[in-house]
Amino acid sequence: MAELPGDGDGAMAAALSRLEAGETLAAADLEGLFALGEDGFGTTTLGLVWDRISLEATRAYLDIDERHLQPYGIVHGGVWCAVVESLASVSGAIRVAGSGRFVVGVSNATDFLRSHRQGRIEAVATPIHVGRSQQLWQVVLTRASDGVQVARGQVRLANIDPGQVTT
């Protein structure tokens, strides 16, 4: 496993070792290692709450309220796209973190299946393909109340070696 920048205490290496051993971690186990609990678009703006993370699935949820709605009173499609992108990007970043690489989104195709107005939405990201140069993740969003899918998406990520980035 490559040494990770800013990982003086080995916390990142320890978390990645646990994931590679097949463990599922609570999001709290990764606080400070990835931008899961920090202020930002996913957490502050969307209200996304990270739950459980493994190399095979990432789980999060959000409680829909008025900030997520478009003028007709249903969730704005951009919210679903942002949730799909967030889960896929974090999942992909975790898959390549041990190599010192990072990921960038190349495409996001999100389908809106049913309208939704309020209540908890659960999101689960699973890998379709994890390769040397790219990854493909599927994210499914379901209503917690009845398990019905409201949206699903696929995100293709490019695995980037920092040494290959030009300014």
C-alpha positions, 0 to 999 in steps of 0.5 A: 500500500502506498504512503498517503499524503498527510497520513502521519498517524496511519489512520488512512492505511488502517481504515483501508486495510480494514476495508480490504479485509472485507470489513464494512465501516461506519462512516464515523470510522472514516471521518477526517480521512475523506470529506464525509462529515465536512461542510460542503455540497453533499453534507450541508446543502443536500443534507446527505448523511453517510452511513456504512462503507465497504469496498462493495457498497456505500450507503447514505441517506437524506431526509427530503424537505423543502430545500430539495423541491422544485416549484411543483413540490416534488424533488428536483432531479438535480438532487438525485443527480448530486446524490448519485455523483456523491456516492459514486465518487466517494466509493471510487475514491476509496477503491483507489486511495491506497494507490495514491490515485484519485478519481474524477467523474466522466459521466453521470446518467441518472434516471428519475423513476418516481416523484417524491415529496418528503421523507427519508431516501436511502442510497446505495452505491455498488461497483459494476466495474473497477479497472486500472483506468476507470470505474463504473458505479451504480447508485439506487435511491429508494424510499425508506418507507416502502422500499420503492425506487425513486431514482437510479444512476450510473457514474463513470469515474477516471482513476487519476495518477497525480503525477500525470496531471498537468497544470 
